[in-house]
Amino acid sequence: MVFPFLILILALYFFIIMPQQREEKRRREMIQKLQRGDKVVTESGIVGTFLERRDDEVIIEVSAGVPVRFKAWAIREAINGKKN
């Protein structure tokens, strides 16, 4: 009776929890590597130019002279022609 339950727990860990942890680690590293001038996309689809990072916030220029503050977790990806 316990064996099927253990199999289910292991399957959940390997197919759901581990991939989420890997993705979160990849995103944290990508955000740490951002440099001024990098193009980024936010979770809401806003494309802009990375200006600076402040603690858990980033400042992105969405149009010429229009900086906007976002939480760092809102950065989905960097689009510099290479994947970070």
PDB file with SEQRES, HELIX, SHEET and CRYST1 records, atoms N, CA, C and O in Angstrom:
SEQRES   1 A   84  MET VAL PHE PRO PHE LEU ILE LEU ILE LEU ALA LEU TYR          
SEQRES   2 A   84  PHE PHE ILE ILE MET PRO GLN GLN ARG GLU GLU LYS ARG          
SEQRES   3 A   84  ARG ARG GLU MET ILE GLN LYS LEU GLN ARG GLY ASP LYS          
SEQRES   4 A   84  VAL VAL THR GLU SER GLY ILE VAL GLY THR PHE LEU GLU          
SEQRES   5 A   84  ARG ARG ASP ASP GLU VAL ILE ILE GLU VAL SER ALA GLY          
SEQRES   6 A   84  VAL PRO VAL ARG PHE LYS ALA TRP ALA ILE ARG GLU ALA          
SEQRES   7 A   84  ILE ASN GLY LYS LYS ASN                                      
HELIX    1 AA1 VAL A    2  LEU A   12  1                                  11    
HELIX    2 AA2 TYR A   13  ILE A   17  3                                   5    
HELIX    3 AA3 MET A   18  LYS A   33  1                                  16    
HELIX    4 AA4 ALA A   72  ALA A   74  5                                   3    
SHEET    1 AA1 5 VAL A  66  LYS A  71  0                                        
SHEET    2 AA1 5 GLU A  57  SER A  63 -1                                        
SHEET    3 AA1 5 VAL A  47  ARG A  54 -1                                        
SHEET    4 AA1 5 LYS A  39  THR A  42 -1                                        
SHEET    5 AA1 5 ILE A  75  ALA A  78 -1                                        
CRYST1    1.000    1.000    1.000  90.00  90.00  90.00 P 1           1          
ATOM      1  N   MET A   1       0.813  -1.195   0.000  1.00  0.00           N  
ATOM      2  CA  MET A   1       0.000   0.000   0.000  1.00  0.00           C  
ATOM      3  C   MET A   1       0.860   1.264   0.000  1.00  0.00           C  
ATOM      4  O   MET A   1       0.480   2.265  -0.608  1.00  0.00           O  
ATOM      5  N   VAL A   2       1.986   1.234   0.658  1.00  0.00           N  
ATOM      6  CA  VAL A   2       2.870   2.403   0.733  1.00  0.00           C  
ATOM      7  C   VAL A   2       3.680   2.563  -0.551  1.00  0.00           C  
ATOM      8  O   VAL A   2       4.000   3.685  -0.946  1.00  0.00           O  
ATOM      9  N   PHE A   3       4.012   1.459  -1.200  1.00  0.00           N  
ATOM     10  CA  PHE A   3       4.856   1.493  -2.395  1.00  0.00           C  
ATOM     11  C   PHE A   3       4.274   2.364  -3.516  1.00  0.00           C  
ATOM     12  O   PHE A   3       5.006   3.192  -4.057  1.00  0.00           O  
ATOM     13  N   PRO A   4       2.996   2.220  -3.893  1.00  0.00           N  
ATOM     14  CA  PRO A   4       2.445   3.098  -4.945  1.00  0.00           C  
ATOM     15  C   PRO A   4       2.481   4.581  -4.558  1.00  0.00           C  
ATOM     16  O   PRO A   4       2.699   5.442  -5.409  1.00  0.00           O  
ATOM     17  N   PHE A   5       2.270   4.870  -3.286  1.00  0.00           N  
ATOM     18  CA  PHE A   5       2.322   6.248  -2.812  1.00  0.00           C  
ATOM     19  C   PHE A   5       3.731   6.820  -2.968  1.00  0.00           C  
ATOM     20  O   PHE A   5       3.886   7.970  -3.379  1.00  0.00           O  
ATOM     21  N   LEU A   6       4.746   6.043  -2.649  1.00  0.00           N  
ATOM     22  CA  LEU A   6       6.131   6.477  -2.807  1.00  0.00           C  
ATOM     23  C   LEU A   6       6.473   6.714  -4.275  1.00  0.00           C  
ATOM     24  O   LEU A   6       7.153   7.685  -4.609  1.00  0.00           O  
ATOM     25  N   ILE A   7       6.006   5.834  -5.141  1.00  0.00           N  
ATOM     26  CA  ILE A   7       6.234   5.979  -6.584  1.00  0.00           C  
ATOM     27  C   ILE A   7       5.605   7.295  -7.070  1.00  0.00           C  
ATOM     28  O   ILE A   7       6.209   8.022  -7.858  1.00  0.00           O  
ATOM     29  N   LEU A   8       4.406   7.588  -6.600  1.00  0.00           N  
ATOM     30  CA  LEU A   8       3.734   8.829  -6.985  1.00  0.00           C  
ATOM     31  C   LEU A   8       4.522  10.051  -6.508  1.00  0.00           C  
ATOM     32  O   LEU A   8       4.694  11.009  -7.261  1.00  0.00           O  
ATOM     33  N   ILE A   9       4.992  10.022  -5.285  1.00  0.00           N  
ATOM     34  CA  ILE A   9       5.777  11.137  -4.743  1.00  0.00           C  
ATOM     35  C   ILE A   9       7.062  11.331  -5.550  1.00  0.00           C  
ATOM     36  O   ILE A   9       7.418  12.463  -5.877  1.00  0.00           O  
ATOM     37  N   LEU A  10       7.754  10.252  -5.869  1.00  0.00           N  
ATOM     38  CA  LEU A  10       8.981  10.341  -6.666  1.00  0.00           C  
ATOM     39  C   LEU A  10       8.696  10.888  -8.065  1.00  0.00           C  
ATOM     40  O   LEU A  10       9.451  11.713  -8.579  1.00  0.00           O  
ATOM     41  N   ALA A  11       7.612  10.430  -8.673  1.00  0.00           N  
ATOM     42  CA  ALA A  11       7.256  10.915 -10.008  1.00  0.00           C  
ATOM     43  C   ALA A  11       6.968  12.413  -9.974  1.00  0.00           C  
ATOM     44  O   ALA A  11       7.418  13.152 -10.849  1.00  0.00           O  
ATOM     45  N   LEU A  12       6.222  12.863  -8.972  1.00  0.00           N  
ATOM     46  CA  LEU A  12       5.948  14.292  -8.844  1.00  0.00           C  
ATOM     47  C   LEU A  12       7.234  15.086  -8.681  1.00  0.00           C  
ATOM     48  O   LEU A  12       7.391  16.145  -9.286  1.00  0.00           O  
ATOM     49  N   TYR A  13       8.143  14.587  -7.877  1.00  0.00           N  
ATOM     50  CA  TYR A  13       9.402  15.282  -7.648  1.00  0.00           C  
ATOM     51  C   TYR A  13      10.209  15.395  -8.941  1.00  0.00           C  
ATOM     52  O   TYR A  13      10.688  16.476  -9.282  1.00  0.00           O  
ATOM     53  N   PHE A  14      10.361  14.273  -9.666  1.00  0.00           N  
ATOM     54  CA  PHE A  14      11.208  14.273 -10.859  1.00  0.00           C  
ATOM     55  C   PHE A  14      10.573  14.969 -12.061  1.00  0.00           C  
ATOM     56  O   PHE A  14      11.290  15.511 -12.902  1.00  0.00           O  
ATOM     57  N   PHE A  15       9.248  14.965 -12.159  1.00  0.00           N  
ATOM     58  CA  PHE A  15       8.612  15.539 -13.340  1.00  0.00           C  
ATOM     59  C   PHE A  15       8.034  16.930 -13.129  1.00  0.00           C  
ATOM     60  O   PHE A  15       7.726  17.617 -14.103  1.00  0.00           O  
ATOM     61  N   ILE A  16       7.881  17.362 -11.888  1.00  0.00           N  
ATOM     62  CA  ILE A  16       7.310  18.681 -11.639  1.00  0.00           C  
ATOM     63  C   ILE A  16       8.248  19.564 -10.824  1.00  0.00           C  
ATOM     64  O   ILE A  16       8.591  20.661 -11.264  1.00  0.00           O  
ATOM     65  N   ILE A  17       8.662  19.120  -9.670  1.00  0.00           N  
ATOM     66  CA  ILE A  17       9.433  19.955  -8.759  1.00  0.00           C  
ATOM     67  C   ILE A  17      10.841  20.230  -9.276  1.00  0.00           C  
ATOM     68  O   ILE A  17      11.268  21.385  -9.294  1.00  0.00           O  
ATOM     69  N   MET A  18      11.569  19.203  -9.695  1.00  0.00           N  
ATOM     70  CA  MET A  18      12.945  19.399 -10.183  1.00  0.00           C  
ATOM     71  C   MET A  18      13.019  20.340 -11.387  1.00  0.00           C  
ATOM     72  O   MET A  18      13.854  21.244 -11.391  1.00  0.00           O  
ATOM     73  N   PRO A  19      12.175  20.158 -12.408  1.00  0.00           N  
ATOM     74  CA  PRO A  19      12.246  21.086 -13.549  1.00  0.00           C  
ATOM     75  C   PRO A  19      11.928  22.532 -13.157  1.00  0.00           C  
ATOM     76  O   PRO A  19      12.533  23.458 -13.698  1.00  0.00           O  
ATOM     77  N   GLN A  20      10.998  22.740 -12.234  1.00  0.00           N  
ATOM     78  CA  GLN A  20      10.694  24.094 -11.787  1.00  0.00           C  
ATOM     79  C   GLN A  20      11.880  24.709 -11.066  1.00  0.00           C  
ATOM     80  O   GLN A  20      12.179  25.887 -11.259  1.00  0.00           O  
ATOM     81  N   GLN A  21      12.557  23.930 -10.240  1.00  0.00           N  
ATOM     82  CA  GLN A  21      13.726  24.427  -9.530  1.00  0.00           C  
ATOM     83  C   GLN A  21      14.848  24.788 -10.500  1.00  0.00           C  
ATOM     84  O   GLN A  21      15.513  25.810 -10.333  1.00  0.00           O  
ATOM     85  N   ARG A  22      15.055  23.950 -11.511  1.00  0.00           N  
ATOM     86  CA  ARG A  22      16.083  24.235 -12.525  1.00  0.00           C  
ATOM     87  C   ARG A  22      15.767  25.516 -13.282  1.00  0.00           C  
ATOM     88  O   ARG A  22      16.653  26.341 -13.509  1.00  0.00           O  
ATOM     89  N   GLU A  23      14.502  25.686 -13.676  1.00  0.00           N  
ATOM     90  CA  GLU A  23      14.104  26.887 -14.408  1.00  0.00           C  
ATOM     91  C   GLU A  23      14.282  28.133 -13.547  1.00  0.00           C  
ATOM     92  O   GLU A  23      14.760  29.155 -14.038  1.00  0.00           O  
ATOM     93  N   GLU A  24      13.911  28.065 -12.288  1.00  0.00           N  
ATOM     94  CA  GLU A  24      14.070  29.214 -11.395  1.00  0.00           C  
ATOM     95  C   GLU A  24      15.546  29.559 -11.207  1.00  0.00           C  
ATOM     96  O   GLU A  24      15.902  30.737 -11.163  1.00  0.00           O  
ATOM     97  N   LYS A  25      16.396  28.561 -11.098  1.00  0.00           N  
ATOM     98  CA  LYS A  25      17.831  28.802 -10.966  1.00  0.00           C  
ATOM     99  C   LYS A  25      18.381  29.457 -12.233  1.00  0.00           C  
ATOM    100  O   LYS A  25      19.185  30.386 -12.155  1.00  0.00           O  
ATOM    101  N   ARG A  26      17.945  28.972 -13.401  1.00  0.00           N  
ATOM    102  CA  ARG A  26      18.376  29.540 -14.679  1.00  0.00           C  
ATOM    103  C   ARG A  26      17.968  31.007 -14.781  1.00  0.00           C  
ATOM    104  O   ARG A  26      18.756  31.839 -15.229  1.00  0.00           O  
ATOM    105  N   ARG A  27      16.732  31.332 -14.365  1.00  0.00           N  
ATOM    106  CA  ARG A  27      16.255  32.710 -14.432  1.00  0.00           C  
ATOM    107  C   ARG A  27      17.018  33.622 -13.474  1.00  0.00           C  
ATOM    108  O   ARG A  27      17.358  34.750 -13.832  1.00  0.00           O  
ATOM    109  N   ARG A  28      17.291  33.139 -12.251  1.00  0.00           N  
ATOM    110  CA  ARG A  28      18.054  33.950 -11.294  1.00  0.00           C  
ATOM    111  C   ARG A  28      19.439  34.255 -11.845  1.00  0.00           C  
ATOM    112  O   ARG A  28      19.917  35.384 -11.736  1.00  0.00           O  
ATOM    113  N   GLU A  29      20.093  33.246 -12.440  1.00  0.00           N  
ATOM    114  CA  GLU A  29      21.422  33.454 -13.015  1.00  0.00           C  
ATOM    115  C   GLU A  29      21.365  34.422 -14.192  1.00  0.00           C  
ATOM    116  O   GLU A  29      22.239  35.276 -14.339  1.00  0.00           O  
ATOM    117  N   MET A  30      20.342  34.290 -15.026  1.00  0.00           N  
ATOM    118  CA  MET A  30      20.187  35.179 -16.172  1.00  0.00           C  
ATOM    119  C   MET A  30      20.014  36.622 -15.705  1.00  0.00           C  
ATOM    120  O   MET A  30      20.612  37.532 -16.279  1.00  0.00           O  
ATOM    121  N   ILE A  31      19.205  36.838 -14.673  1.00  0.00           N  
ATOM    122  CA  ILE A  31      18.986  38.187 -14.155  1.00  0.00           C  
ATOM    123  C   ILE A  31      20.276  38.753 -13.560  1.00  0.00           C  
ATOM    124  O   ILE A  31      20.556  39.942 -13.710  1.00  0.00           O  
ATOM    125  N   GLN A  32      21.059  37.915 -12.891  1.00  0.00           N  
ATOM    126  CA  GLN A  32      22.324  38.372 -12.315  1.00  0.00           C  
ATOM    127  C   GLN A  32      23.336  38.761 -13.400  1.00  0.00           C  
ATOM    128  O   GLN A  32      24.171  39.638 -13.178  1.00  0.00           O  
ATOM    129  N   LYS A  33      23.266  38.121 -14.560  1.00  0.00           N  
ATOM    130  CA  LYS A  33      24.226  38.375 -15.634  1.00  0.00           C  
ATOM    131  C   LYS A  33      23.836  39.548 -16.536  1.00  0.00           C  
ATOM    132  O   LYS A  33      24.624  39.953 -17.390  1.00  0.00           O  
ATOM    133  N   LEU A  34      22.637  40.095 -16.358  1.00  0.00           N  
ATOM    134  CA  LEU A  34      22.215  41.197 -17.221  1.00  0.00           C  
ATOM    135  C   LEU A  34      23.140  42.391 -17.077  1.00  0.00           C  
ATOM    136  O   LEU A  34      23.594  42.722 -15.981  1.00  0.00           O  
ATOM    137  N   GLN A  35      23.407  43.025 -18.194  1.00  0.00           N  
ATOM    138  CA  GLN A  35      24.248  44.217 -18.214  1.00  0.00           C  
ATOM    139  C   GLN A  35      23.480  45.352 -18.872  1.00  0.00           C  
ATOM    140  O   GLN A  35      22.564  45.123 -19.663  1.00  0.00           O  
ATOM    141  N   ARG A  36      23.856  46.554 -18.542  1.00  0.00           N  
ATOM    142  CA  ARG A  36      23.201  47.743 -19.096  1.00  0.00           C  
ATOM    143  C   ARG A  36      23.178  47.640 -20.629  1.00  0.00           C  
ATOM    144  O   ARG A  36      24.202  47.376 -21.260  1.00  0.00           O  
ATOM    145  N   GLY A  37      22.013  47.851 -21.203  1.00  0.00           N  
ATOM    146  CA  GLY A  37      21.871  47.809 -22.655  1.00  0.00           C  
ATOM    147  C   GLY A  37      21.319  46.499 -23.185  1.00  0.00           C  
ATOM    148  O   GLY A  37      20.967  46.419 -24.362  1.00  0.00           O  
ATOM    149  N   ASP A  38      21.232  45.458 -22.343  1.00  0.00           N  
ATOM    150  CA  ASP A  38      20.664  44.188 -22.784  1.00  0.00           C  
ATOM    151  C   ASP A  38      19.164  44.338 -23.018  1.00  0.00           C  
ATOM    152  O   ASP A  38      18.470  45.011 -22.255  1.00  0.00           O  
ATOM    153  N   LYS A  39      18.677  43.710 -24.070  1.00  0.00           N  
ATOM    154  CA  LYS A  39      17.241  43.701 -24.355  1.00  0.00           C  
ATOM    155  C   LYS A  39      16.610  42.582 -23.527  1.00  0.00           C  
ATOM    156  O   LYS A  39      17.152  41.479 -23.455  1.00  0.00           O  
ATOM    157  N   VAL A  40      15.465  42.868 -22.902  1.00  0.00           N  
ATOM    158  CA  VAL A  40      14.774  41.880 -22.077  1.00  0.00           C  
ATOM    159  C   VAL A  40      13.280  41.885 -22.384  1.00  0.00           C  
ATOM    160  O   VAL A  40      12.737  42.852 -22.919  1.00  0.00           O  
ATOM    161  N   VAL A  41      12.630  40.774 -22.027  1.00  0.00           N  
ATOM    162  CA  VAL A  41      11.179  40.641 -22.133  1.00  0.00           C  
ATOM    163  C   VAL A  41      10.656  40.326 -20.742  1.00  0.00           C  
ATOM    164  O   VAL A  41      11.205  39.474 -20.044  1.00  0.00           O  
ATOM    165  N   THR A  42       9.589  41.016 -20.339  1.00  0.00           N  
ATOM    166  CA  THR A  42       8.992  40.754 -19.032  1.00  0.00           C  
ATOM    167  C   THR A  42       7.927  39.663 -19.148  1.00  0.00           C  
ATOM    168  O   THR A  42       7.570  39.246 -20.250  1.00  0.00           O  
ATOM    169  N   GLU A  43       7.431  39.212 -18.009  1.00  0.00           N  
ATOM    170  CA  GLU A  43       6.365  38.205 -17.985  1.00  0.00           C  
ATOM    171  C   GLU A  43       5.126  38.701 -18.715  1.00  0.00           C  
ATOM    172  O   GLU A  43       4.392  37.899 -19.292  1.00  0.00           O  
ATOM    173  N   SER A  44       4.878  40.001 -18.702  1.00  0.00           N  
ATOM    174  CA  SER A  44       3.692  40.552 -19.357  1.00  0.00           C  
ATOM    175  C   SER A  44       3.928  40.846 -20.842  1.00  0.00           C  
ATOM    176  O   SER A  44       3.025  41.324 -21.529  1.00  0.00           O  
ATOM    177  N   GLY A  45       5.137  40.561 -21.338  1.00  0.00           N  
ATOM    178  CA  GLY A  45       5.425  40.732 -22.752  1.00  0.00           C  
ATOM    179  C   GLY A  45       6.019  42.076 -23.124  1.00  0.00           C  
ATOM    180  O   GLY A  45       6.188  42.366 -24.309  1.00  0.00           O  
ATOM    181  N   ILE A  46       6.336  42.892 -22.151  1.00  0.00           N  
ATOM    182  CA  ILE A  46       6.932  44.194 -22.433  1.00  0.00           C  
ATOM    183  C   ILE A  46       8.404  44.000 -22.793  1.00  0.00           C  
ATOM    184  O   ILE A  46       9.152  43.347 -22.065  1.00  0.00           O  
ATOM    185  N   VAL A  47       8.805  44.573 -23.917  1.00  0.00           N  
ATOM    186  CA  VAL A  47      10.187  44.480 -24.366  1.00  0.00           C  
ATOM    187  C   VAL A  47      10.859  45.813 -24.069  1.00  0.00           C  
ATOM    188  O   VAL A  47      10.307  46.875 -24.360  1.00  0.00           O  
ATOM    189  N   GLY A  48      12.047  45.752 -23.490  1.00  0.00           N  
ATOM    190  CA  GLY A  48      12.750  46.976 -23.169  1.00  0.00           C  
ATOM    191  C   GLY A  48      14.238  46.742 -23.030  1.00  0.00           C  
ATOM    192  O   GLY A  48      14.736  45.641 -23.264  1.00  0.00           O  
ATOM    193  N   THR A  49      14.943  47.798 -22.645  1.00  0.00           N  
ATOM    194  CA  THR A  49      16.387  47.755 -22.474  1.00  0.00           C  
ATOM    195  C   THR A  49      16.711  47.829 -20.995  1.00  0.00           C  
ATOM    196  O   THR A  49      16.263  48.737 -20.294  1.00  0.00           O  
ATOM    197  N   PHE A  50      17.493  46.866 -20.524  1.00  0.00           N  
ATOM    198  CA  PHE A  50      17.874  46.809 -19.116  1.00  0.00           C  
ATOM    199  C   PHE A  50      18.800  47.978 -18.797  1.00  0.00           C  
ATOM    200  O   PHE A  50      19.772  48.225 -19.510  1.00  0.00           O  
ATOM    201  N   LEU A  51      18.482  48.704 -17.704  1.00  0.00           N  
ATOM    202  CA  LEU A  51      19.320  49.821 -17.279  1.00  0.00           C  
ATOM    203  C   LEU A  51      20.096  49.496 -16.012  1.00  0.00           C  
ATOM    204  O   LEU A  51      21.319  49.634 -15.976  1.00  0.00           O  
ATOM    205  N   GLU A  52      19.380  49.060 -14.958  1.00  0.00           N  
ATOM    206  CA  GLU A  52      20.086  48.744 -13.712  1.00  0.00           C  
ATOM    207  C   GLU A  52      19.249  47.845 -12.816  1.00  0.00           C  
ATOM    208  O   GLU A  52      18.043  47.689 -13.008  1.00  0.00           O  
ATOM    209  N   ARG A  53      19.921  47.257 -11.830  1.00  0.00           N  
ATOM    210  CA  ARG A  53      19.291  46.359 -10.863  1.00  0.00           C  
ATOM    211  C   ARG A  53      19.440  46.993  -9.487  1.00  0.00           C  
ATOM    212  O   ARG A  53      20.515  47.479  -9.133  1.00  0.00           O  
ATOM    213  N   ARG A  54      18.367  46.988  -8.719  1.00  0.00           N  
ATOM    214  CA  ARG A  54      18.379  47.491  -7.342  1.00  0.00           C  
ATOM    215  C   ARG A  54      17.711  46.442  -6.460  1.00  0.00           C  
ATOM    216  O   ARG A  54      16.494  46.265  -6.512  1.00  0.00           O  
ATOM    217  N   ASP A  55      18.500  45.754  -5.658  1.00  0.00           N  
ATOM    218  CA  ASP A  55      17.985  44.704  -4.776  1.00  0.00           C  
ATOM    219  C   ASP A  55      17.101  43.737  -5.554  1.00  0.00           C  
ATOM    220  O   ASP A  55      17.603  42.975  -6.381  1.00  0.00           O  
ATOM    221  N   ASP A  56      15.790  43.755  -5.302  1.00  0.00           N  
ATOM    222  CA  ASP A  56      14.900  42.827  -6.000  1.00  0.00           C  
ATOM    223  C   ASP A  56      14.105  43.515  -7.106  1.00  0.00           C  
ATOM    224  O   ASP A  56      13.073  43.001  -7.537  1.00  0.00           O  
ATOM    225  N   GLU A  57      14.575  44.668  -7.564  1.00  0.00           N  
ATOM    226  CA  GLU A  57      13.928  45.384  -8.650  1.00  0.00           C  
ATOM    227  C   GLU A  57      14.920  45.654  -9.779  1.00  0.00           C  
ATOM    228  O   GLU A  57      16.131  45.715  -9.568  1.00  0.00           O  
ATOM    229  N   VAL A  58      14.375  45.812 -10.974  1.00  0.00           N  
ATOM    230  CA  VAL A  58      15.182  46.188 -12.124  1.00  0.00           C  
ATOM    231  C   VAL A  58      14.534  47.400 -12.778  1.00  0.00           C  
ATOM    232  O   VAL A  58      13.323  47.599 -12.676  1.00  0.00           O  
ATOM    233  N   ILE A  59      15.338  48.196 -13.441  1.00  0.00           N  
ATOM    234  CA  ILE A  59      14.817  49.343 -14.180  1.00  0.00           C  
ATOM    235  C   ILE A  59      15.043  49.071 -15.656  1.00  0.00           C  
ATOM    236  O   ILE A  59      16.160  48.799 -16.097  1.00  0.00           O  
ATOM    237  N   ILE A  60      13.954  49.150 -16.406  1.00  0.00           N  
ATOM    238  CA  ILE A  60      13.972  48.859 -17.834  1.00  0.00           C  
ATOM    239  C   ILE A  60      13.469  50.090 -18.579  1.00  0.00           C  
ATOM    240  O   ILE A  60      12.469  50.697 -18.199  1.00  0.00           O  
ATOM    241  N   GLU A  61      14.173  50.442 -19.635  1.00  0.00           N  
ATOM    242  CA  GLU A  61      13.731  51.545 -20.485  1.00  0.00           C  
ATOM    243  C   GLU A  61      12.841  50.954 -21.573  1.00  0.00           C  
ATOM    244  O   GLU A  61      13.320  50.221 -22.439  1.00  0.00           O  
ATOM    245  N   VAL A  62      11.542  51.272 -21.530  1.00  0.00           N  
ATOM    246  CA  VAL A  62      10.592  50.697 -22.483  1.00  0.00           C  
ATOM    247  C   VAL A  62      10.443  51.530 -23.742  1.00  0.00           C  
ATOM    248  O   VAL A  62       9.965  51.036 -24.763  1.00  0.00           O  
ATOM    249  N   SER A  63      10.848  52.783 -23.679  1.00  0.00           N  
ATOM    250  CA  SER A  63      10.861  53.683 -24.820  1.00  0.00           C  
ATOM    251  C   SER A  63      11.934  54.728 -24.520  1.00  0.00           C  
ATOM    252  O   SER A  63      12.389  54.834 -23.381  1.00  0.00           O  
ATOM    253  N   ALA A  64      12.332  55.478 -25.499  1.00  0.00           N  
ATOM    254  CA  ALA A  64      13.396  56.460 -25.293  1.00  0.00           C  
ATOM    255  C   ALA A  64      13.038  57.414 -24.152  1.00  0.00           C  
ATOM    256  O   ALA A  64      12.069  58.168 -24.238  1.00  0.00           O  
ATOM    257  N   GLY A  65      13.831  57.367 -23.090  1.00  0.00           N  
ATOM    258  CA  GLY A  65      13.621  58.244 -21.952  1.00  0.00           C  
ATOM    259  C   GLY A  65      12.496  57.847 -21.024  1.00  0.00           C  
ATOM    260  O   GLY A  65      12.073  58.652 -20.194  1.00  0.00           O  
ATOM    261  N   VAL A  66      11.990  56.607 -21.141  1.00  0.00           N  
ATOM    262  CA  VAL A  66      10.890  56.146 -20.294  1.00  0.00           C  
ATOM    263  C   VAL A  66      11.334  54.922 -19.484  1.00  0.00           C  
ATOM    264  O   VAL A  66      11.096  53.788 -19.899  1.00  0.00           O  
ATOM    265  N   PRO A  67      11.980  55.145 -18.329  1.00  0.00           N  
ATOM    266  CA  PRO A  67      12.371  54.013 -17.492  1.00  0.00           C  
ATOM    267  C   PRO A  67      11.193  53.546 -16.634  1.00  0.00           C  
ATOM    268  O   PRO A  67      10.407  54.356 -16.142  1.00  0.00           O  
ATOM    269  N   VAL A  68      11.087  52.229 -16.465  1.00  0.00           N  
ATOM    270  CA  VAL A  68      10.014  51.639 -15.670  1.00  0.00           C  
ATOM    271  C   VAL A  68      10.636  50.630 -14.706  1.00  0.00           C  
ATOM    272  O   VAL A  68      11.508  49.848 -15.086  1.00  0.00           O  
ATOM    273  N   ARG A  69      10.174  50.658 -13.451  1.00  0.00           N  
ATOM    274  CA  ARG A  69      10.672  49.709 -12.448  1.00  0.00           C  
ATOM    275  C   ARG A  69       9.819  48.446 -12.475  1.00  0.00           C  
ATOM    276  O   ARG A  69       8.592  48.515 -12.550  1.00  0.00           O  
ATOM    277  N   PHE A  70      10.484  47.286 -12.413  1.00  0.00           N  
ATOM    278  CA  PHE A  70       9.821  45.996 -12.341  1.00  0.00           C  
ATOM    279  C   PHE A  70      10.473  45.187 -11.230  1.00  0.00           C  
ATOM    280  O   PHE A  70      11.635  45.420 -10.895  1.00  0.00           O  
ATOM    281  N   LYS A  71       9.752  44.256 -10.666  1.00  0.00           N  
ATOM    282  CA  LYS A  71      10.356  43.285  -9.779  1.00  0.00           C  
ATOM    283  C   LYS A  71      11.254  42.403 -10.639  1.00  0.00           C  
ATOM    284  O   LYS A  71      10.932  42.125 -11.794  1.00  0.00           O  
ATOM    285  N   ALA A  72      12.365  41.971 -10.087  1.00  0.00           N  
ATOM    286  CA  ALA A  72      13.327  41.180 -10.858  1.00  0.00           C  
ATOM    287  C   ALA A  72      12.704  39.877 -11.370  1.00  0.00           C  
ATOM    288  O   ALA A  72      13.039  39.416 -12.461  1.00  0.00           O  
ATOM    289  N   TRP A  73      11.803  39.289 -10.589  1.00  0.00           N  
ATOM    290  CA  TRP A  73      11.194  38.027 -11.025  1.00  0.00           C  
ATOM    291  C   TRP A  73      10.340  38.202 -12.283  1.00  0.00           C  
ATOM    292  O   TRP A  73      10.000  37.214 -12.933  1.00  0.00           O  
ATOM    293  N   ALA A  74       9.990  39.441 -12.636  1.00  0.00           N  
ATOM    294  CA  ALA A  74       9.149  39.687 -13.803  1.00  0.00           C  
ATOM    295  C   ALA A  74       9.914  39.585 -15.123  1.00  0.00           C  
ATOM    296  O   ALA A  74       9.301  39.623 -16.189  1.00  0.00           O  
ATOM    297  N   ILE A  75      11.236  39.456 -15.070  1.00  0.00           N  
ATOM    298  CA  ILE A  75      12.022  39.304 -16.298  1.00  0.00           C  
ATOM    299  C   ILE A  75      11.922  37.856 -16.758  1.00  0.00           C  
ATOM    300  O   ILE A  75      12.314  36.935 -16.042  1.00  0.00           O  
ATOM    301  N   ARG A  76      11.394  37.668 -17.958  1.00  0.00           N  
ATOM    302  CA  ARG A  76      11.239  36.314 -18.491  1.00  0.00           C  
ATOM    303  C   ARG A  76      12.498  35.851 -19.212  1.00  0.00           C  
ATOM    304  O   ARG A  76      12.969  34.733 -19.007  1.00  0.00           O  
ATOM    305  N   GLU A  77      13.043  36.734 -20.069  1.00  0.00           N  
ATOM    306  CA  GLU A  77      14.225  36.329 -20.827  1.00  0.00           C  
ATOM    307  C   GLU A  77      14.991  37.536 -21.345  1.00  0.00           C  
ATOM    308  O   GLU A  77      14.467  38.646 -21.431  1.00  0.00           O  
ATOM    309  N   ALA A  78      16.230  37.285 -21.682  1.00  0.00           N  
ATOM    310  CA  ALA A  78      17.074  38.274 -22.344  1.00  0.00           C  
ATOM    311  C   ALA A  78      17.072  37.921 -23.829  1.00  0.00           C  
ATOM    312  O   ALA A  78      17.167  36.749 -24.193  1.00  0.00           O  
ATOM    313  N   ILE A  79      16.965  38.932 -24.680  1.00  0.00           N  
ATOM    314  CA  ILE A  79      16.905  38.668 -26.122  1.00  0.00           C  
ATOM    315  C   ILE A  79      18.019  39.404 -26.838  1.00  0.00           C  
ATOM    316  O   ILE A  79      17.764  40.290 -27.654  1.00  0.00           O  
ATOM    317  N   ASN A  80      19.233  39.044 -26.538  1.00  0.00           N  
ATOM    318  CA  ASN A  80      20.417  39.679 -27.124  1.00  0.00           C  
ATOM    319  C   ASN A  80      20.935  38.930 -28.339  1.00  0.00           C  
ATOM    320  O   ASN A  80      22.072  39.141 -28.760  1.00  0.00           O  
ATOM    321  N   GLY A  81      20.115  38.059 -28.902  1.00  0.00           N  
ATOM    322  CA  GLY A  81      20.601  37.238 -29.987  1.00  0.00           C  
ATOM    323  C   GLY A  81      21.271  35.974 -29.471  1.00  0.00           C  
ATOM    324  O   GLY A  81      21.599  35.073 -30.243  1.00  0.00           O  
ATOM    325  N   LYS A  82      21.470  35.915 -28.173  1.00  0.00           N  
ATOM    326  CA  LYS A  82      22.007  34.717 -27.554  1.00  0.00           C  
ATOM    327  C   LYS A  82      21.180  34.430 -26.311  1.00  0.00           C  
ATOM    328  O   LYS A  82      20.640  35.349 -25.694  1.00  0.00           O  
ATOM    329  N   LYS A  83      21.080  33.179 -25.948  1.00  0.00           N  
ATOM    330  CA  LYS A  83      20.314  32.802 -24.768  1.00  0.00           C  
ATOM    331  C   LYS A  83      21.215  32.826 -23.567  1.00  0.00           C  
ATOM    332  O   LYS A  83      22.292  32.230 -23.595  1.00  0.00           O  
ATOM    333  N   ASN A  84      20.799  33.511 -22.490  1.00  0.00           N  
ATOM    334  CA  ASN A  84      21.583  33.558 -21.237  1.00  0.00           C  
ATOM    335  C   ASN A  84      21.211  32.411 -20.354  1.00  0.00           C  
ATOM    336  O   ASN A  84      21.756  32.273 -19.259  1.00  0.00           O  
TER     337      ASN A  84                                                      
END                                                                             
